[in-house]
Amino acid sequence: MKQNQFHKKVLFLMTLWISTLQLPAQNSILSDSSHSDGSYLILNRWTKDKIYSNYNYPYVSADKNESWYVEQADQAKGYVRFKHQLSGYYMMSILDSTYLAPLGNHPEAANWKLEQTGTYVRIRHVISGLYLNTETGRLKLSKSLPGWLSSHWKLESRSFQWGDENQYALDNRWTREHLSIYGYLYLSKDSVDRWNIINVYDGKGTVKLRHSTGQYLSSARDSMYLSKTDTGSDTQWRMERYGDYFRIANPNTGNYLNNERKGLWSSATVPTWFSNQWSVVRVKK
């Protein structure tokens, strides 16, 4: 009898141990992004290199710090896509060749699966079943064994603490004008208005831009306006790094704050346009 009870206890403990080995939810694979700009560095465990883009091909380097968004492609199957922050293109693969491109007619080529191994992940291309690795010292997509450290990656959140009470000037890179209010939104070379960048803490880098007068920068489709109250999704923006500058995106429409045409617009842009790049300068109260 005692022997049977002992075996039952051993079996129970083994069941508990095995349950701890189950993969956690997809979000737990990513380092905490609640205080970040919503993007990640993709860091190799073996070489300590990070993935970056050069002429729309992915490479690895210890010196590059280019960010990637990790987007859900098929939540039920756990598929994700890696969107390069600077270019807006996706990391894709066809016939073992890895490159960056818009989704186009073959979005399935941009689907990847994150497989957790300890505190790291292995990144498997869904179609080919091959893994990103640095076994040869360069980034490649090939078969790899689970124990290869060269196929282990860490997705490191790009932390950026705005500080809700801090005030900033938003200056356009192209015209050197400041985002200002004089009864309405406009760009000024003289008036340096102050803005609070308020974190929403949704893990997506969402913020709200509140002017020192208490009004919120808002957008409905392509129209820009000021709101005296927080109107929900219309007042939501995302600050996307672009080198030393930021692109200010409307997460609901995918449009960007710019002055490509005369005036201030929220519209589709190309990342390299200076008209949609802004410097964010903290100003003293």
ChimeraX attribute file (.defattr): number of C-alpha atoms within 10 A of each C-alpha:
attribute: neighborCount
match mode: 1-to-1
recipient: residues
	/A:1	6
	/A:2	7
	/A:3	8
	/A:4	9
	/A:5	10
	/A:6	11
	/A:7	12
	/A:8	12
	/A:9	12
	/A:10	12
	/A:11	12
	/A:12	11
	/A:13	12
	/A:14	11
	/A:15	11
	/A:16	11
	/A:17	11
	/A:18	9
	/A:19	10
	/A:20	9
	/A:21	10
	/A:22	9
	/A:23	13
	/A:24	10
	/A:25	9
	/A:26	16
	/A:27	10
	/A:28	11
	/A:29	19
	/A:30	18
	/A:31	14
	/A:32	16
	/A:33	21
	/A:34	17
	/A:35	20
	/A:36	22
	/A:37	26
	/A:38	25
	/A:39	27
	/A:40	25
	/A:41	21
	/A:42	22
	/A:43	21
	/A:44	27
	/A:45	19
	/A:46	16
	/A:47	16
	/A:48	15
	/A:49	23
	/A:50	24
	/A:51	21
	/A:52	22
	/A:53	20
	/A:54	11
	/A:55	9
	/A:56	16
	/A:57	14
	/A:58	19
	/A:59	19
	/A:60	23
	/A:61	17
	/A:62	13
	/A:63	10
	/A:64	14
	/A:65	17
	/A:66	20
	/A:67	28
	/A:68	28
	/A:69	21
	/A:70	18
	/A:71	15
	/A:72	16
	/A:73	18
	/A:74	13
	/A:75	10
	/A:76	7
	/A:77	9
	/A:78	15
	/A:79	20
	/A:80	22
	/A:81	24
	/A:82	24
	/A:83	23
	/A:84	24
	/A:85	21
	/A:86	19
	/A:87	18
	/A:88	16
	/A:89	19
	/A:90	24
	/A:91	24
	/A:92	26
	/A:93	22
	/A:94	14
	/A:95	8
	/A:96	15
	/A:97	10
	/A:98	21
	/A:99	19
	/A:100	22
	/A:101	19
	/A:102	15
	/A:103	16
	/A:104	8
	/A:105	7
	/A:106	11
	/A:107	14
	/A:108	18
	/A:109	21
	/A:110	27
	/A:111	24
	/A:112	28
	/A:113	21
	/A:114	20
	/A:115	18
	/A:116	19
	/A:117	15
	/A:118	10
	/A:119	13
	/A:120	20
	/A:121	20
	/A:122	24
	/A:123	21
	/A:124	23
	/A:125	27
	/A:126	18
	/A:127	15
	/A:128	16
	/A:129	14
	/A:130	18
	/A:131	24
	/A:132	21
	/A:133	27
	/A:134	23
	/A:135	17
	/A:136	8
	/A:137	13
	/A:138	15
	/A:139	21
	/A:140	20
	/A:141	22
	/A:142	17
	/A:143	14
	/A:144	17
	/A:145	9
	/A:146	13
	/A:147	9
	/A:148	14
	/A:149	18
	/A:150	24
	/A:151	27
	/A:152	25
	/A:153	27
	/A:154	21
	/A:155	22
	/A:156	17
	/A:157	23
	/A:158	22
	/A:159	16
	/A:160	12
	/A:161	12
	/A:162	18
	/A:163	11
	/A:164	16
	/A:165	11
	/A:166	15
	/A:167	23
	/A:168	23
	/A:169	21
	/A:170	23
	/A:171	23
	/A:172	26
	/A:173	18
	/A:174	15
	/A:175	14
	/A:176	15
	/A:177	19
	/A:178	22
	/A:179	22
	/A:180	22
	/A:181	20
	/A:182	10
	/A:183	7
	/A:184	9
	/A:185	15
	/A:186	14
	/A:187	22
	/A:188	18
	/A:189	13
	/A:190	9
	/A:191	14
	/A:192	18
	/A:193	20
	/A:194	24
	/A:195	29
	/A:196	22
	/A:197	23
	/A:198	20
	/A:199	23
	/A:200	17
	/A:201	15
	/A:202	13
	/A:203	17
	/A:204	20
	/A:205	23
	/A:206	25
	/A:207	22
	/A:208	24
	/A:209	22
	/A:210	24
	/A:211	22
	/A:212	14
	/A:213	11
	/A:214	15
	/A:215	17
	/A:216	23
	/A:217	22
	/A:218	26
	/A:219	23
	/A:220	14
	/A:221	14
	/A:222	15
	/A:223	11
	/A:224	17
	/A:225	15
	/A:226	18
	/A:227	16
	/A:228	13
	/A:229	12
	/A:230	17
	/A:231	11
	/A:232	9
	/A:233	14
	/A:234	20
	/A:235	22
	/A:236	23
	/A:237	29
	/A:238	24
	/A:239	24
	/A:240	21
	/A:241	20
	/A:242	18
	/A:243	11
	/A:244	9
	/A:245	18
	/A:246	19
	/A:247	26
	/A:248	21
	/A:249	22
	/A:250	25
	/A:251	17
	/A:252	14
	/A:253	14
	/A:254	15
	/A:255	19
	/A:256	25
	/A:257	24
	/A:258	26
	/A:259	22
	/A:260	16
	/A:261	8
	/A:262	8
	/A:263	10
	/A:264	17
	/A:265	18
	/A:266	23
	/A:267	19
	/A:268	15
	/A:269	16
	/A:270	12
	/A:271	16
	/A:272	11
	/A:273	14
	/A:274	17
	/A:275	22
	/A:276	26
	/A:277	27
	/A:278	27
	/A:279	19
	/A:280	18
	/A:281	13
	/A:282	15
	/A:283	13
	/A:284	8
	/A:285	8
